Amino acid sequence: MLTLFATPRAFRGHIGIIQRNAIRSWTYLRPDCELMLFGDDAGTAEVAGEFNIRHVPDVKRNAYGTPLLNELFDAAEKAARYPLLCYVNADLILMADFLPAIRRVVGLKPRCLMICQRWDVTLDEELDFHPGWDREIKAYVARTGRPGSHTEVDCFVFPRGLWRNIPPFALGRGLWDNWLIYGARASDSPVIDLSHVVLAVHQDHDYSHQPHVMNSKADVWSTEEAKHNRVLGGGYAYAFSAKDATHILTRQSLKRNIIPYHLYRKLAMLSVTHPFLTPLVDLVRFVYQRYPAVGRALLLWRVK
């Protein structure tokens, strides 16, 4: 049904623990998915062998050694057994609610992009995948989890050939995930947010794997790779997020996603070619950020 692929970092220390948690969770998805790990960072081949996962060691990188998004997706599409693929960050735990949600959407919108917002938790030890492990994770998220930002999307389900000419973004260095949502919308493909029926669990980590970053998320955006990604992506006007989804999957149905945020998005896009609209864009952004409860209330009303 689905080819799921990822590019792990070196399996050292804490990042190694949480990546093992995530990858092992994928092996419990039913029906079985084709799993592929790209890259030759330390431990990747060994983990792929341990969990009987297909390993593709060659992935093209930039001068900093960071995998290039366009090359990764192209290689995955060529190697995938199935026409439906999923890119997922290697620190994201997925559970039994994932594949049923995908099947529901494919039956309604066979050619679309599916995304899922995440919940952040702190995990410092390898999980014990005994029967009922997923119920325990959900309970842990309910107690300690924090909803991730709508701008940070770690999971993309898409049919082969959805995007044309993906820019050579440095993977994990900002804006690449937002551009993928923009790229789908620009090609008139529906974008479906699965977050109301799928619990995607992101495990906290630092950013010491990135050059010139002192473990701070804020520092990530100041690196040369992040700046280059912003240039490649056309700037923040094209930085689409989960709020730019055209539809939301609920437990009852697939609903159109109509929220005040879309006014900001339309104005932001217009301001690219009509700079005199920029002050109005700034005003809309200020109001939305200053009174987020209004937008949340309308969103909740839409998905009831």
C-alpha positions in Angstrom: 0.0 0.0 0.0 2.6 2.6 1.1 6.4 3.1 0.8 7.6 5.0 3.9 11.1 6.5 3.7 13.4 8.6 5.9 17.0 9.9 6.2 18.2 9.3 9.8 21.0 11.1 11.4 23.9 9.3 13.0 22.7 6.9 15.7 24.6 8.3 18.6 23.5 9.3 22.1 20.0 10.6 22.6 19.2 11.1 18.9 20.0 7.4 18.3 17.6 6.4 21.0 14.6 8.4 19.7 15.3 7.4 16.1 15.2 3.8 17.1 11.9 4.4 18.8 10.4 6.0 15.7 11.7 3.5 13.2 10.6 0.6 15.3 7.1 2.1 15.6 6.9 2.1 11.8 7.5 -1.7 11.7 4.3 -2.2 13.6 2.1 -0.4 11.0 -0.5 -2.7 9.5 -0.8 -3.7 6.8 3.0 -3.8 6.4 4.6 -0.9 4.6 7.7 -0.9 2.5 10.3 0.9 4.7 13.4 2.5 3.3 16.2 4.3 5.1 18.4 6.6 3.0 22.0 7.7 3.8 25.2 6.2 5.2 25.4 8.1 8.6 26.8 6.0 11.5 24.4 3.2 12.5 21.9 3.5 9.6 23.0 0.3 7.9 23.0 -1.6 11.2 19.5 -0.4 12.2 18.2 -1.2 8.7 19.6 -4.7 9.0 18.2 -5.2 12.5 14.7 -4.3 11.5 14.8 -5.9 8.1 14.4 -2.5 6.4 15.6 -1.6 2.9 18.7 0.5 3.0 19.8 2.9 0.2 23.2 4.3 1.3 23.7 6.8 -1.5 22.0 10.2 -1.1 23.2 13.4 -2.7 24.3 16.1 -0.3 25.3 19.8 -0.4 28.7 21.2 0.6 27.8 21.0 4.3 27.0 17.3 4.0 23.2 17.8 4.3 20.9 15.6 2.2 19.2 17.5 -0.7 15.4 17.3 -0.6 14.9 17.1 -4.4 17.5 14.3 -4.8 16.1 12.3 -1.9 12.5 12.5 -3.1 13.6 11.6 -6.7 15.5 8.6 -5.5 12.7 7.5 -3.3 10.1 7.7 -6.1 12.4 5.7 -8.4 13.1 3.0 -5.8 9.6 2.7 -4.2 7.6 -0.4 -4.7 4.3 1.4 -4.3 2.9 4.5 -6.1 1.9 6.1 -2.7 4.9 7.3 -0.7 5.4 8.8 2.7 8.4 10.9 3.8 8.6 11.1 7.6 11.3 12.6 9.9 13.2 9.9 11.6 12.2 11.1 15.1 8.4 10.7 14.6 6.4 7.9 16.1 3.5 6.6 14.1 0.7 4.3 15.4 -2.2 2.2 14.3 -4.4 5.2 13.4 -2.1 6.3 10.6 -2.9 3.8 7.7 -6.7 3.8 8.2 -6.7 7.6 7.8 -4.7 7.3 4.6 -7.0 4.7 3.2 -10.1 6.9 3.9 -8.6 9.9 2.1 -7.3 7.9 -0.9 -10.9 6.6 -1.4 -12.1 10.2 -1.6 -9.1 12.2 -3.0 -6.8 9.7 -4.8 -4.3 12.4 -5.9 -3.5 14.7 -3.0 -1.0 15.6 -0.4 -1.7 14.3 3.2 0.1 16.0 6.1 -0.1 15.6 9.8 0.8 18.1 12.6 2.7 16.7 15.5 2.7 16.5 19.3 6.0 17.1 21.1 7.1 15.0 24.0 10.3 14.3 25.9 11.6 10.7 25.7 15.0 9.7 27.0 14.9 5.9 26.8 14.1 3.3 24.3 10.5 2.2 24.3 9.4 -1.3 25.3 7.2 -2.3 22.4 5.1 -4.8 24.4 1.4 -5.3 23.6 -0.4 -2.0 24.4 2.6 0.2 23.9 0.7 2.6 21.7 -2.0 3.1 24.3 0.7 4.0 26.8 2.2 6.5 24.4 -1.1 8.1 23.8 -1.7 8.4 27.6 1.8 9.9 28.0 1.1 12.4 25.2 -2.2 13.3 27.0 -0.3 14.0 30.2 2.8 15.7 29.0 2.5 16.4 25.2 2.6 19.8 23.6 1.0 20.6 20.3 3.6 21.4 17.7 3.5 24.5 15.5 1.3 24.5 12.4 4.5 25.6 10.5 6.4 22.4 11.4 5.2 19.4 9.4 7.2 16.2 9.7 5.1 13.8 7.7 4.0 13.9 4.0 2.0 11.3 2.2 1.8 11.7 -1.6 1.5 9.9 -4.9 4.5 9.5 -7.1 5.0 12.6 -9.4 3.0 15.0 -7.2 5.7 17.7 -7.4 7.7 18.9 -10.4 11.0 20.7 -9.9 11.4 20.6 -6.2 14.2 23.1 -5.3 17.4 21.7 -3.9 16.6 22.5 -0.3 18.9 21.4 2.5 16.8 18.8 4.3 15.9 19.9 7.9 17.2 23.4 7.5 13.9 25.2 7.4 11.2 26.1 4.8 11.6 22.9 2.8 8.5 21.4 4.5 6.5 24.6 4.0 7.4 24.7 0.3 6.1 21.1 -0.2 2.7 22.3 1.0 2.9 25.3 -1.3 4.1 23.2 -4.2 1.1 20.9 -3.9 -1.4 23.8 -3.7 0.3 25.5 -6.7 -0.3 22.4 -8.7 -4.0 22.4 -7.7 -3.7 19.3 -5.6 -5.8 19.0 -2.5 -3.9 19.2 0.8 -5.5 17.1 3.6 -4.7 17.6 7.2 -4.9 14.3 9.1 -4.2 15.7 12.5 -7.7 15.3 14.0 -7.6 11.5 13.5 -3.8 10.7 13.6 -1.5 11.2 16.6 2.0 11.8 15.3 4.5 11.9 18.2 7.6 14.0 17.8 10.4 13.3 20.3 12.3 16.4 21.6 15.9 16.7 20.6 18.6 19.4 20.4 20.2 20.7 17.2 23.9 19.9 17.9 23.9 17.9 14.6 23.8 21.1 12.6 27.0 23.0 11.9 27.2 26.4 13.8 24.1 25.7 15.9 24.4 25.9 19.7 21.4 23.5 20.5 18.9 26.4 20.1 16.0 26.2 17.6 16.3 30.0 17.1 19.9 29.5 15.9 18.8 27.1 13.2 17.2 29.9 11.2 20.4 32.0 11.2 22.7 29.4 9.5 23.8 29.8 5.9 21.9 26.7 4.9 18.7 28.2 6.4 19.2 31.4 4.6 19.8 29.6 1.3 16.6 27.6 1.8 14.6 30.8 2.2 16.0 32.1 -1.0 15.2 28.9 -2.8 11.7 28.9 -1.4 10.9 32.5 -2.4 10.6 33.8 1.2 8.0 33.5 3.8 5.1 34.4 1.5 5.5 30.9 0.1 6.0 29.3 3.5 2.7 27.4 3.6 1.7 25.5 6.8 -0.9 23.0 8.0 -3.3 25.9 8.2 -3.1 26.1 4.4 -4.6 22.7 4.0 -7.6 22.6 1.7 -9.4 19.9 3.8 -9.4 18.4 7.2 -10.1 14.7 7.9 -12.4 14.2 10.9 -13.7 11.0 12.4 -17.0 11.6 10.5 -16.0 13.0 7.2 -13.6 15.1 5.0 -14.4 18.8 5.5 -13.3 21.9 3.6 -10.9 23.9 5.7 -12.0 27.5 5.8 -10.4 29.7 8.5 -9.4 33.3 8.9 -5.8 32.4 8.3 -6.5 32.0 4.6 -7.1 35.7 4.3 -3.6 36.3 5.5 -2.3 33.7 3.0 -4.1 35.3 0.0 -2.8 38.7 1.0 0.7 37.4 1.5 0.8 35.9 -1.9 -0.6 39.1 -3.5 2.0 41.2 -1.8 4.7 39.4 -3.7 3.6 41.1 -6.9 1.8 44.1 -5.2 4.2 45.4 -2.6 1.8 48.2 -1.5 -0.3 45.4 0.2 2.6 44.6 2.6 1.3 46.9 5.4 -2.1 45.2 5.2 -0.4 41.8 5.3 1.5 42.9 8.5 -1.8 44.1 10.0 -3.6 40.8 9.3 -0.6 38.8 10.7 -0.6 41.0 13.9 -4.3 40.5 14.5 -4.2 36.8 13.9 -1.2 36.4 16.3 -2.6 38.8 18.9 -6.1 37.1 19.0 -5.4 33.4 18.1 -8.4 32.2 20.2 -10.7 33.6 17.5 -9.0 31.5 14.8 -8.9 28.4 17.0 -12.6 28.7 17.9 -13.6 28.9 14.2 -11.4 26.0 13.3 -13.0 23.8 16.1 -16.4 24.8 14.8 -15.5 23.6 11.3 -14.4 20.1 12.4 -17.3 19.3 14.8 
